[in-house]
Amino acid sequence: MLIRYSANTLPGQLVLPGTFVLFCTDEGLAELAAAQHWRAHPHDTPSHITVVHLQSVDGKDLGLFEVRCEQQPIYTATRLHQA
């Protein structure tokens, strides 16, 4: 399954097996997207907080997540609620 996301406003995509996505939490997908983002930008220093927008997961927009890098390369996501 193709997952389209943006991390700190930069677009990216992630390909995962559909069965994996069925059992993964939205926060887990945001964490994977943040990790993929920083792997794709190895010359940049990972920020303490990465804002991830899961734009298309199985055709659904899952919203924004704040993903914290507490210990590299461990990421923790929290859903952000819009006002």
PyMOL Python script that loads the backbone (N, CA, C, O; Angstrom):
from pymol import cmd

cmd.read_pdbstr("""\
ATOM      1  N   MET A   1       0.841  -1.163   0.000  1.00  0.00           N
ATOM      2  CA  MET A   1       0.000   0.000   0.000  1.00  0.00           C
ATOM      3  C   MET A   1       0.894   1.236   0.000  1.00  0.00           C
ATOM      4  O   MET A   1       1.881   1.301   0.732  1.00  0.00           O
ATOM      5  N   LEU A   2       0.541   2.198  -0.817  1.00  0.00           N
ATOM      6  CA  LEU A   2       1.288   3.446  -0.916  1.00  0.00           C
ATOM      7  C   LEU A   2       0.704   4.455   0.069  1.00  0.00           C
ATOM      8  O   LEU A   2      -0.492   4.745   0.033  1.00  0.00           O
ATOM      9  N   ILE A   3       1.543   4.982   0.937  1.00  0.00           N
ATOM     10  CA  ILE A   3       1.135   5.985   1.914  1.00  0.00           C
ATOM     11  C   ILE A   3       1.824   7.288   1.540  1.00  0.00           C
ATOM     12  O   ILE A   3       3.049   7.354   1.439  1.00  0.00           O
ATOM     13  N   ARG A   4       1.023   8.315   1.337  1.00  0.00           N
ATOM     14  CA  ARG A   4       1.565   9.640   1.029  1.00  0.00           C
ATOM     15  C   ARG A   4       1.494  10.490   2.298  1.00  0.00           C
ATOM     16  O   ARG A   4       0.478  10.527   2.992  1.00  0.00           O
ATOM     17  N   TYR A   5       2.599  11.165   2.574  1.00  0.00           N
ATOM     18  CA  TYR A   5       2.674  11.978   3.779  1.00  0.00           C
ATOM     19  C   TYR A   5       3.515  13.211   3.512  1.00  0.00           C
ATOM     20  O   TYR A   5       4.195  13.305   2.490  1.00  0.00           O
ATOM     21  N   SER A   6       3.464  14.141   4.426  1.00  0.00           N
ATOM     22  CA  SER A   6       4.444  15.223   4.440  1.00  0.00           C
ATOM     23  C   SER A   6       5.015  15.271   5.849  1.00  0.00           C
ATOM     24  O   SER A   6       4.302  15.060   6.831  1.00  0.00           O
ATOM     25  N   ALA A   7       6.291  15.546   5.932  1.00  0.00           N
ATOM     26  CA  ALA A   7       6.986  15.660   7.213  1.00  0.00           C
ATOM     27  C   ALA A   7       7.680  17.013   7.223  1.00  0.00           C
ATOM     28  O   ALA A   7       8.542  17.286   6.388  1.00  0.00           O
ATOM     29  N   ASN A   8       7.300  17.851   8.168  1.00  0.00           N
ATOM     30  CA  ASN A   8       7.802  19.233   8.210  1.00  0.00           C
ATOM     31  C   ASN A   8       7.613  19.900   6.849  1.00  0.00           C
ATOM     32  O   ASN A   8       8.503  20.596   6.360  1.00  0.00           O
ATOM     33  N   THR A   9       6.469  19.684   6.256  1.00  0.00           N
ATOM     34  CA  THR A   9       5.986  20.220   4.966  1.00  0.00           C
ATOM     35  C   THR A   9       6.656  19.610   3.732  1.00  0.00           C
ATOM     36  O   THR A   9       6.282  19.962   2.613  1.00  0.00           O
ATOM     37  N   LEU A  10       7.614  18.728   3.890  1.00  0.00           N
ATOM     38  CA  LEU A  10       8.261  18.091   2.741  1.00  0.00           C
ATOM     39  C   LEU A  10       7.512  16.804   2.383  1.00  0.00           C
ATOM     40  O   LEU A  10       7.269  15.974   3.259  1.00  0.00           O
ATOM     41  N   PRO A  11       7.143  16.624   1.113  1.00  0.00           N
ATOM     42  CA  PRO A  11       6.374  15.435   0.722  1.00  0.00           C
ATOM     43  C   PRO A  11       7.222  14.168   0.743  1.00  0.00           C
ATOM     44  O   PRO A  11       8.437  14.198   0.547  1.00  0.00           O
ATOM     45  N   GLY A  12       6.543  13.069   0.985  1.00  0.00           N
ATOM     46  CA  GLY A  12       7.206  11.768   0.964  1.00  0.00           C
ATOM     47  C   GLY A  12       6.187  10.672   0.764  1.00  0.00           C
ATOM     48  O   GLY A  12       4.980  10.906   0.814  1.00  0.00           O
ATOM     49  N   GLN A  13       6.685   9.484   0.541  1.00  0.00           N
ATOM     50  CA  GLN A  13       5.796   8.333   0.423  1.00  0.00           C
ATOM     51  C   GLN A  13       6.474   7.105   1.005  1.00  0.00           C
ATOM     52  O   GLN A  13       7.699   7.002   1.069  1.00  0.00           O
ATOM     53  N   LEU A  14       5.629   6.189   1.422  1.00  0.00           N
ATOM     54  CA  LEU A  14       6.066   4.991   2.105  1.00  0.00           C
ATOM     55  C   LEU A  14       5.256   3.841   1.535  1.00  0.00           C
ATOM     56  O   LEU A  14       4.038   3.956   1.391  1.00  0.00           O
ATOM     57  N   VAL A  15       5.906   2.740   1.211  1.00  0.00           N
ATOM     58  CA  VAL A  15       5.206   1.570   0.698  1.00  0.00           C
ATOM     59  C   VAL A  15       5.265   0.483   1.765  1.00  0.00           C
ATOM     60  O   VAL A  15       6.344   0.058   2.179  1.00  0.00           O
ATOM     61  N   LEU A  16       4.092   0.042   2.202  1.00  0.00           N
ATOM     62  CA  LEU A  16       3.987  -0.994   3.232  1.00  0.00           C
ATOM     63  C   LEU A  16       2.980  -2.046   2.792  1.00  0.00           C
ATOM     64  O   LEU A  16       2.066  -1.732   2.029  1.00  0.00           O
ATOM     65  N   PRO A  17       3.121  -3.283   3.252  1.00  0.00           N
ATOM     66  CA  PRO A  17       2.117  -4.303   2.938  1.00  0.00           C
ATOM     67  C   PRO A  17       0.762  -3.902   3.531  1.00  0.00           C
ATOM     68  O   PRO A  17       0.690  -3.406   4.656  1.00  0.00           O
ATOM     69  N   GLY A  18      -0.294  -4.120   2.774  1.00  0.00           N
ATOM     70  CA  GLY A  18      -1.638  -3.770   3.216  1.00  0.00           C
ATOM     71  C   GLY A  18      -2.021  -4.424   4.526  1.00  0.00           C
ATOM     72  O   GLY A  18      -2.691  -3.810   5.356  1.00  0.00           O
ATOM     73  N   THR A  19      -1.601  -5.667   4.721  1.00  0.00           N
ATOM     74  CA  THR A  19      -1.937  -6.363   5.965  1.00  0.00           C
ATOM     75  C   THR A  19      -1.255  -5.709   7.160  1.00  0.00           C
ATOM     76  O   THR A  19      -1.818  -5.684   8.254  1.00  0.00           O
ATOM     77  N   PHE A  20      -0.054  -5.182   6.964  1.00  0.00           N
ATOM     78  CA  PHE A  20       0.645  -4.477   8.038  1.00  0.00           C
ATOM     79  C   PHE A  20      -0.122  -3.222   8.432  1.00  0.00           C
ATOM     80  O   PHE A  20      -0.292  -2.931   9.616  1.00  0.00           O
ATOM     81  N   VAL A  21      -0.581  -2.482   7.427  1.00  0.00           N
ATOM     82  CA  VAL A  21      -1.293  -1.229   7.675  1.00  0.00           C
ATOM     83  C   VAL A  21      -2.600  -1.490   8.430  1.00  0.00           C
ATOM     84  O   VAL A  21      -3.006  -0.673   9.257  1.00  0.00           O
ATOM     85  N   LEU A  22      -3.255  -2.611   8.157  1.00  0.00           N
ATOM     86  CA  LEU A  22      -4.506  -2.939   8.850  1.00  0.00           C
ATOM     87  C   LEU A  22      -4.318  -3.056  10.355  1.00  0.00           C
ATOM     88  O   LEU A  22      -5.224  -2.716  11.115  1.00  0.00           O
ATOM     89  N   PHE A  23      -3.168  -3.527  10.793  1.00  0.00           N
ATOM     90  CA  PHE A  23      -2.932  -3.770  12.209  1.00  0.00           C
ATOM     91  C   PHE A  23      -2.083  -2.690  12.886  1.00  0.00           C
ATOM     92  O   PHE A  23      -1.840  -2.754  14.091  1.00  0.00           O
ATOM     93  N   CYS A  24      -1.642  -1.718  12.124  1.00  0.00           N
ATOM     94  CA  CYS A  24      -0.804  -0.649  12.656  1.00  0.00           C
ATOM     95  C   CYS A  24      -1.690   0.520  13.102  1.00  0.00           C
ATOM     96  O   CYS A  24      -2.688   0.832  12.452  1.00  0.00           O
ATOM     97  N   THR A  25      -1.321   1.159  14.206  1.00  0.00           N
ATOM     98  CA  THR A  25      -2.069   2.338  14.648  1.00  0.00           C
ATOM     99  C   THR A  25      -1.705   3.534  13.764  1.00  0.00           C
ATOM    100  O   THR A  25      -0.684   3.525  13.077  1.00  0.00           O
ATOM    101  N   ASP A  26      -2.552   4.552  13.795  1.00  0.00           N
ATOM    102  CA  ASP A  26      -2.259   5.774  13.047  1.00  0.00           C
ATOM    103  C   ASP A  26      -0.960   6.404  13.550  1.00  0.00           C
ATOM    104  O   ASP A  26      -0.154   6.899  12.762  1.00  0.00           O
ATOM    105  N   GLU A  27      -0.769   6.379  14.862  1.00  0.00           N
ATOM    106  CA  GLU A  27       0.465   6.921  15.445  1.00  0.00           C
ATOM    107  C   GLU A  27       1.680   6.112  14.986  1.00  0.00           C
ATOM    108  O   GLU A  27       2.743   6.677  14.725  1.00  0.00           O
ATOM    109  N   GLY A  28       1.523   4.808  14.890  1.00  0.00           N
ATOM    110  CA  GLY A  28       2.609   3.963  14.396  1.00  0.00           C
ATOM    111  C   GLY A  28       2.990   4.302  12.968  1.00  0.00           C
ATOM    112  O   GLY A  28       4.171   4.320  12.621  1.00  0.00           O
ATOM    113  N   LEU A  29       1.984   4.573  12.135  1.00  0.00           N
ATOM    114  CA  LEU A  29       2.263   4.979  10.752  1.00  0.00           C
ATOM    115  C   LEU A  29       2.971   6.327  10.712  1.00  0.00           C
ATOM    116  O   LEU A  29       3.869   6.532   9.896  1.00  0.00           O
ATOM    117  N   ALA A  30       2.571   7.246  11.588  1.00  0.00           N
ATOM    118  CA  ALA A  30       3.241   8.553  11.648  1.00  0.00           C
ATOM    119  C   ALA A  30       4.698   8.392  12.062  1.00  0.00           C
ATOM    120  O   ALA A  30       5.577   9.072  11.533  1.00  0.00           O
ATOM    121  N   GLU A  31       4.950   7.502  13.001  1.00  0.00           N
ATOM    122  CA  GLU A  31       6.325   7.244  13.433  1.00  0.00           C
ATOM    123  C   GLU A  31       7.160   6.664  12.293  1.00  0.00           C
ATOM    124  O   GLU A  31       8.314   7.049  12.102  1.00  0.00           O
ATOM    125  N   LEU A  32       6.570   5.735  11.540  1.00  0.00           N
ATOM    126  CA  LEU A  32       7.284   5.166  10.386  1.00  0.00           C
ATOM    127  C   LEU A  32       7.556   6.235   9.331  1.00  0.00           C
ATOM    128  O   LEU A  32       8.631   6.261   8.732  1.00  0.00           O
ATOM    129  N   ALA A  33       6.585   7.111   9.106  1.00  0.00           N
ATOM    130  CA  ALA A  33       6.771   8.188   8.126  1.00  0.00           C
ATOM    131  C   ALA A  33       7.887   9.131   8.557  1.00  0.00           C
ATOM    132  O   ALA A  33       8.700   9.551   7.733  1.00  0.00           O
ATOM    133  N   ALA A  34       7.931   9.467   9.854  1.00  0.00           N
ATOM    134  CA  ALA A  34       9.004  10.348  10.346  1.00  0.00           C
ATOM    135  C   ALA A  34      10.366   9.677  10.191  1.00  0.00           C
ATOM    136  O   ALA A  34      11.334  10.309   9.770  1.00  0.00           O
ATOM    137  N   ALA A  35      10.432   8.402  10.532  1.00  0.00           N
ATOM    138  CA  ALA A  35      11.700   7.679  10.388  1.00  0.00           C
ATOM    139  C   ALA A  35      12.130   7.637   8.923  1.00  0.00           C
ATOM    140  O   ALA A  35      13.307   7.829   8.618  1.00  0.00           O
ATOM    141  N   GLN A  36      11.187   7.389   8.017  1.00  0.00           N
ATOM    142  CA  GLN A  36      11.494   7.367   6.581  1.00  0.00           C
ATOM    143  C   GLN A  36      11.957   8.743   6.111  1.00  0.00           C
ATOM    144  O   GLN A  36      12.893   8.852   5.319  1.00  0.00           O
ATOM    145  N   HIS A  37      11.304   9.782   6.599  1.00  0.00           N
ATOM    146  CA  HIS A  37      11.673  11.154   6.228  1.00  0.00           C
ATOM    147  C   HIS A  37      13.131  11.435   6.576  1.00  0.00           C
ATOM    148  O   HIS A  37      13.881  11.956   5.750  1.00  0.00           O
ATOM    149  N   TRP A  38      13.531  11.091   7.798  1.00  0.00           N
ATOM    150  CA  TRP A  38      14.901  11.388   8.208  1.00  0.00           C
ATOM    151  C   TRP A  38      15.919  10.476   7.522  1.00  0.00           C
ATOM    152  O   TRP A  38      17.063  10.881   7.312  1.00  0.00           O
ATOM    153  N   ARG A  39      15.521   9.253   7.170  1.00  0.00           N
ATOM    154  CA  ARG A  39      16.410   8.391   6.366  1.00  0.00           C
ATOM    155  C   ARG A  39      16.601   8.973   4.972  1.00  0.00           C
ATOM    156  O   ARG A  39      17.675   8.851   4.382  1.00  0.00           O
ATOM    157  N   ALA A  40      15.553   9.608   4.447  1.00  0.00           N
ATOM    158  CA  ALA A  40      15.632  10.204   3.108  1.00  0.00           C
ATOM    159  C   ALA A  40      16.436  11.503   3.101  1.00  0.00           C
ATOM    160  O   ALA A  40      16.833  11.977   2.036  1.00  0.00           O
ATOM    161  N   HIS A  41      16.680  12.082   4.274  1.00  0.00           N
ATOM    162  CA  HIS A  41      17.440  13.328   4.400  1.00  0.00           C
ATOM    163  C   HIS A  41      18.603  13.121   5.378  1.00  0.00           C
ATOM    164  O   HIS A  41      18.631  13.731   6.447  1.00  0.00           O
ATOM    165  N   PRO A  42      19.556  12.266   5.016  1.00  0.00           N
ATOM    166  CA  PRO A  42      20.629  11.905   5.958  1.00  0.00           C
ATOM    167  C   PRO A  42      21.573  13.049   6.319  1.00  0.00           C
ATOM    168  O   PRO A  42      22.262  12.976   7.336  1.00  0.00           O
ATOM    169  N   HIS A  43      21.619  14.103   5.507  1.00  0.00           N
ATOM    170  CA  HIS A  43      22.536  15.193   5.801  1.00  0.00           C
ATOM    171  C   HIS A  43      21.923  16.228   6.738  1.00  0.00           C
ATOM    172  O   HIS A  43      22.613  17.135   7.204  1.00  0.00           O
ATOM    173  N   ASP A  44      20.619  16.090   7.014  1.00  0.00           N
ATOM    174  CA  ASP A  44      19.939  17.001   7.933  1.00  0.00           C
ATOM    175  C   ASP A  44      19.933  16.389   9.331  1.00  0.00           C
ATOM    176  O   ASP A  44      19.877  15.168   9.485  1.00  0.00           O
ATOM    177  N   THR A  45      19.990  17.233  10.329  1.00  0.00           N
ATOM    178  CA  THR A  45      19.902  16.770  11.711  1.00  0.00           C
ATOM    179  C   THR A  45      18.429  16.651  12.089  1.00  0.00           C
ATOM    180  O   THR A  45      17.686  17.624  11.966  1.00  0.00           O
ATOM    181  N   PRO A  46      17.992  15.473  12.548  1.00  0.00           N
ATOM    182  CA  PRO A  46      16.573  15.318  12.919  1.00  0.00           C
ATOM    183  C   PRO A  46      16.168  16.314  13.997  1.00  0.00           C
ATOM    184  O   PRO A  46      16.867  16.506  14.992  1.00  0.00           O
ATOM    185  N   SER A  47      15.030  16.936  13.771  1.00  0.00           N
ATOM    186  CA  SER A  47      14.514  17.872  14.766  1.00  0.00           C
ATOM    187  C   SER A  47      13.896  17.087  15.917  1.00  0.00           C
ATOM    188  O   SER A  47      13.523  15.924  15.764  1.00  0.00           O
ATOM    189  N   HIS A  48      13.794  17.734  17.058  1.00  0.00           N
ATOM    190  CA  HIS A  48      13.202  17.082  18.233  1.00  0.00           C
ATOM    191  C   HIS A  48      11.732  16.743  17.957  1.00  0.00           C
ATOM    192  O   HIS A  48      11.232  15.716  18.414  1.00  0.00           O
ATOM    193  N   ILE A  49      11.049  17.609  17.209  1.00  0.00           N
ATOM    194  CA  ILE A  49       9.652  17.375  16.841  1.00  0.00           C
ATOM    195  C   ILE A  49       9.525  17.441  15.327  1.00  0.00           C
ATOM    196  O   ILE A  49       9.984  18.393  14.697  1.00  0.00           O
ATOM    197  N   THR A  50       8.898  16.421  14.749  1.00  0.00           N
ATOM    198  CA  THR A  50       8.593  16.388  13.321  1.00  0.00           C
ATOM    199  C   THR A  50       7.077  16.370  13.202  1.00  0.00           C
ATOM    200  O   THR A  50       6.409  15.528  13.802  1.00  0.00           O
ATOM    201  N   VAL A  51       6.534  17.304  12.423  1.00  0.00           N
ATOM    202  CA  VAL A  51       5.086  17.324  12.190  1.00  0.00           C
ATOM    203  C   VAL A  51       4.813  16.508  10.932  1.00  0.00           C
ATOM    204  O   VAL A  51       5.284  16.839   9.843  1.00  0.00           O
ATOM    205  N   VAL A  52       4.044  15.436  11.103  1.00  0.00           N
ATOM    206  CA  VAL A  52       3.730  14.528  10.006  1.00  0.00           C
ATOM    207  C   VAL A  52       2.251  14.642   9.671  1.00  0.00           C
ATOM    208  O   VAL A  52       1.395  14.555  10.552  1.00  0.00           O
ATOM    209  N   HIS A  53       1.960  14.836   8.394  1.00  0.00           N
ATOM    210  CA  HIS A  53       0.583  14.824   7.900  1.00  0.00           C
ATOM    211  C   HIS A  53       0.428  13.563   7.062  1.00  0.00           C
ATOM    212  O   HIS A  53       1.027  13.443   5.993  1.00  0.00           O
ATOM    213  N   LEU A  54      -0.376  12.625   7.547  1.00  0.00           N
ATOM    214  CA  LEU A  54      -0.654  11.405   6.785  1.00  0.00           C
ATOM    215  C   LEU A  54      -1.774  11.736   5.803  1.00  0.00           C
ATOM    216  O   LEU A  54      -2.955  11.640   6.136  1.00  0.00           O
ATOM    217  N   GLN A  55      -1.392  12.122   4.605  1.00  0.00           N
ATOM    218  CA  GLN A  55      -2.326  12.664   3.624  1.00  0.00           C
ATOM    219  C   GLN A  55      -3.175  11.604   2.949  1.00  0.00           C
ATOM    220  O   GLN A  55      -4.343  11.850   2.651  1.00  0.00           O
ATOM    221  N   SER A  56      -2.612  10.430   2.702  1.00  0.00           N
ATOM    222  CA  SER A  56      -3.369   9.393   2.002  1.00  0.00           C
ATOM    223  C   SER A  56      -2.930   8.014   2.471  1.00  0.00           C
ATOM    224  O   SER A  56      -1.861   7.522   2.108  1.00  0.00           O
ATOM    225  N   VAL A  57      -3.788   7.401   3.291  1.00  0.00           N
ATOM    226  CA  VAL A  57      -3.585   6.031   3.745  1.00  0.00           C
ATOM    227  C   VAL A  57      -4.845   5.275   3.357  1.00  0.00           C
ATOM    228  O   VAL A  57      -5.897   5.451   3.971  1.00  0.00           O
ATOM    229  N   ASP A  58      -4.735   4.436   2.341  1.00  0.00           N
ATOM    230  CA  ASP A  58      -5.899   3.732   1.802  1.00  0.00           C
ATOM    231  C   ASP A  58      -6.987   4.729   1.404  1.00  0.00           C
ATOM    232  O   ASP A  58      -8.176   4.489   1.614  1.00  0.00           O
ATOM    233  N   GLY A  59      -6.557   5.849   0.826  1.00  0.00           N
ATOM    234  CA  GLY A  59      -7.480   6.876   0.348  1.00  0.00           C
ATOM    235  C   GLY A  59      -8.009   7.810   1.422  1.00  0.00           C
ATOM    236  O   GLY A  59      -8.857   8.653   1.127  1.00  0.00           O
ATOM    237  N   LYS A  60      -7.538   7.690   2.659  1.00  0.00           N
ATOM    238  CA  LYS A  60      -8.032   8.522   3.756  1.00  0.00           C
ATOM    239  C   LYS A  60      -6.944   9.465   4.255  1.00  0.00           C
ATOM    240  O   LYS A  60      -5.769   9.105   4.318  1.00  0.00           O
ATOM    241  N   ASP A  61      -7.358  10.674   4.605  1.00  0.00           N
ATOM    242  CA  ASP A  61      -6.472  11.640   5.245  1.00  0.00           C
ATOM    243  C   ASP A  61      -6.584  11.400   6.741  1.00  0.00           C
ATOM    244  O   ASP A  61      -7.647  11.613   7.326  1.00  0.00           O
ATOM    245  N   LEU A  62      -5.490  10.958   7.371  1.00  0.00           N
ATOM    246  CA  LEU A  62      -5.514  10.643   8.798  1.00  0.00           C
ATOM    247  C   LEU A  62      -5.140  11.834   9.677  1.00  0.00           C
ATOM    248  O   LEU A  62      -5.172  11.730  10.904  1.00  0.00           O
ATOM    249  N   GLY A  63      -4.787  12.960   9.064  1.00  0.00           N
ATOM    250  CA  GLY A  63      -4.526  14.169   9.838  1.00  0.00           C
ATOM    251  C   GLY A  63      -3.071  14.370  10.216  1.00  0.00           C
ATOM    252  O   GLY A  63      -2.160  13.749   9.668  1.00  0.00           O
ATOM    253  N   LEU A  64      -2.891  15.273  11.186  1.00  0.00           N
ATOM    254  CA  LEU A  64      -1.560  15.701  11.615  1.00  0.00           C
ATOM    255  C   LEU A  64      -1.132  14.981  12.885  1.00  0.00           C
ATOM    256  O   LEU A  64      -1.948  14.646  13.744  1.00  0.00           O
ATOM    257  N   PHE A  65       0.179  14.754  12.975  1.00  0.00           N
ATOM    258  CA  PHE A  65       0.762  14.106  14.149  1.00  0.00           C
ATOM    259  C   PHE A  65       2.034  14.847  14.525  1.00  0.00           C
ATOM    260  O   PHE A  65       2.794  15.288  13.663  1.00  0.00           O
ATOM    261  N   GLU A  66       2.247  14.973  15.812  1.00  0.00           N
ATOM    262  CA  GLU A  66       3.502  15.501  16.332  1.00  0.00           C
ATOM    263  C   GLU A  66       4.346  14.289  16.695  1.00  0.00           C
ATOM    264  O   GLU A  66       3.973  13.505  17.568  1.00  0.00           O
ATOM    265  N   VAL A  67       5.468  14.136  16.035  1.00  0.00           N
ATOM    266  CA  VAL A  67       6.324  12.976  16.273  1.00  0.00           C
ATOM    267  C   VAL A  67       7.602  13.471  16.940  1.00  0.00           C
ATOM    268  O   VAL A  67       8.359  14.257  16.371  1.00  0.00           O
ATOM    269  N   ARG A  68       7.820  12.994  18.152  1.00  0.00           N
ATOM    270  CA  ARG A  68       8.990  13.410  18.931  1.00  0.00           C
ATOM    271  C   ARG A  68      10.116  12.395  18.788  1.00  0.00           C
ATOM    272  O   ARG A  68       9.893  11.185  18.804  1.00  0.00           O
ATOM    273  N   CYS A  69      11.314  12.911  18.650  1.00  0.00           N
ATOM    274  CA  CYS A  69      12.504  12.068  18.599  1.00  0.00           C
ATOM    275  C   CYS A  69      13.148  12.159  19.981  1.00  0.00           C
ATOM    276  O   CYS A  69      13.897  13.092  20.272  1.00  0.00           O
ATOM    277  N   GLU A  70      12.846  11.180  20.819  1.00  0.00           N
ATOM    278  CA  GLU A  70      13.324  11.207  22.195  1.00  0.00           C
ATOM    279  C   GLU A  70      14.732  10.620  22.312  1.00  0.00           C
ATOM    280  O   GLU A  70      15.589  11.172  23.002  1.00  0.00           O
ATOM    281  N   GLN A  71      14.954   9.513  21.640  1.00  0.00           N
ATOM    282  CA  GLN A  71      16.274   8.895  21.578  1.00  0.00           C
ATOM    283  C   GLN A  71      16.445   8.437  20.137  1.00  0.00           C
ATOM    284  O   GLN A  71      15.674   7.614  19.646  1.00  0.00           O
ATOM    285  N   GLN A  72      17.437   8.961  19.476  1.00  0.00           N
ATOM    286  CA  GLN A  72      17.575   8.597  18.071  1.00  0.00           C
ATOM    287  C   GLN A  72      17.899   7.137  17.943  1.00  0.00           C
ATOM    288  O   GLN A  72      18.716   6.658  18.729  1.00  0.00           O
ATOM    289  N   PRO A  73      17.344   6.393  17.039  1.00  0.00           N
ATOM    290  CA  PRO A  73      16.288   6.779  16.104  1.00  0.00           C
ATOM    291  C   PRO A  73      14.905   6.291  16.560  1.00  0.00           C
ATOM    292  O   PRO A  73      14.226   5.606  15.795  1.00  0.00           O
ATOM    293  N   ILE A  74      14.475   6.621  17.772  1.00  0.00           N
ATOM    294  CA  ILE A  74      13.157   6.222  18.262  1.00  0.00           C
ATOM    295  C   ILE A  74      12.222   7.409  18.143  1.00  0.00           C
ATOM    296  O   ILE A  74      12.557   8.515  18.567  1.00  0.00           O
ATOM    297  N   TYR A  75      11.030   7.180  17.557  1.00  0.00           N
ATOM    298  CA  TYR A  75      10.056   8.234  17.337  1.00  0.00           C
ATOM    299  C   TYR A  75       8.753   7.900  18.043  1.00  0.00           C
ATOM    300  O   TYR A  75       8.338   6.742  18.071  1.00  0.00           O
ATOM    301  N   THR A  76       8.106   8.911  18.615  1.00  0.00           N
ATOM    302  CA  THR A  76       6.841   8.730  19.311  1.00  0.00           C
ATOM    303  C   THR A  76       5.836   9.754  18.772  1.00  0.00           C
ATOM    304  O   THR A  76       6.109  10.954  18.794  1.00  0.00           O
ATOM    305  N   ALA A  77       4.671   9.289  18.287  1.00  0.00           N
ATOM    306  CA  ALA A  77       3.677  10.174  17.659  1.00  0.00           C
ATOM    307  C   ALA A  77       2.492  10.428  18.583  1.00  0.00           C
ATOM    308  O   ALA A  77       2.102   9.565  19.370  1.00  0.00           O
ATOM    309  N   THR A  78       1.928  11.633  18.472  1.00  0.00           N
ATOM    310  CA  THR A  78       0.709  12.014  19.167  1.00  0.00           C
ATOM    311  C   THR A  78      -0.171  12.740  18.162  1.00  0.00           C
ATOM    312  O   THR A  78       0.290  13.648  17.470  1.00  0.00           O
ATOM    313  N   ARG A  79      -1.462  12.335  18.077  1.00  0.00           N
ATOM    314  CA  ARG A  79      -2.385  12.992  17.144  1.00  0.00           C
ATOM    315  C   ARG A  79      -2.597  14.435  17.585  1.00  0.00           C
ATOM    316  O   ARG A  79      -2.777  14.712  18.771  1.00  0.00           O
ATOM    317  N   LEU A  80      -2.574  15.356  16.616  1.00  0.00           N
ATOM    318  CA  LEU A  80      -2.855  16.768  16.873  1.00  0.00           C
ATOM    319  C   LEU A  80      -4.295  17.040  16.471  1.00  0.00           C
ATOM    320  O   LEU A  80      -4.720  16.677  15.375  1.00  0.00           O
ATOM    321  N   HIS A  81      -5.036  17.675  17.353  1.00  0.00           N
ATOM    322  CA  HIS A  81      -6.433  18.007  17.075  1.00  0.00           C
ATOM    323  C   HIS A  81      -6.511  19.424  16.564  1.00  0.00           C
ATOM    324  O   HIS A  81      -5.910  20.334  17.135  1.00  0.00           O
ATOM    325  N   GLN A  82      -7.256  19.614  15.479  1.00  0.00           N
ATOM    326  CA  GLN A  82      -7.394  20.935  14.890  1.00  0.00           C
ATOM    327  C   GLN A  82      -8.541  21.677  15.551  1.00  0.00           C
ATOM    328  O   GLN A  82      -9.558  21.087  15.917  1.00  0.00           O
ATOM    329  N   ALA A  83      -8.361  22.969  15.696  1.00  0.00           N
ATOM    330  CA  ALA A  83      -9.394  23.798  16.355  1.00  0.00           C
ATOM    331  C   ALA A  83     -10.547  24.054  15.415  1.00  0.00           C
ATOM    332  O   ALA A  83     -11.508  24.728  15.786  1.00  0.00           O
TER     333      ALA A  83
END
""", "prot")
cmd.dss("prot")
cmd.show_as("cartoon", "prot")
cmd.util.cbc("prot")
cmd.orient("prot")
